[in-house]
Amino acid sequence: MKKKIFKLLAKANKIVLPSYTKQGLDLSKASKIQMAIFGWKVYVTKNALD
């Protein structure tokens, strides 16, 4: 059940949230909100793959 929720969240993230890797964002120069979004996407992806 948990994995299905995270897979759904991962699909929603891909549609709604920006892709910073495609934009070429330098993480050392990212704002706090950009870092929070990046961290959220990493967290959801990690749990969707487990």
Secondary structure, 3 states (H helix, E strand, C coil): CHHHHHHHHHHHHHHHCCCHHHHCCCHHHCCHHHHHHHHHHHHHHHHHHC
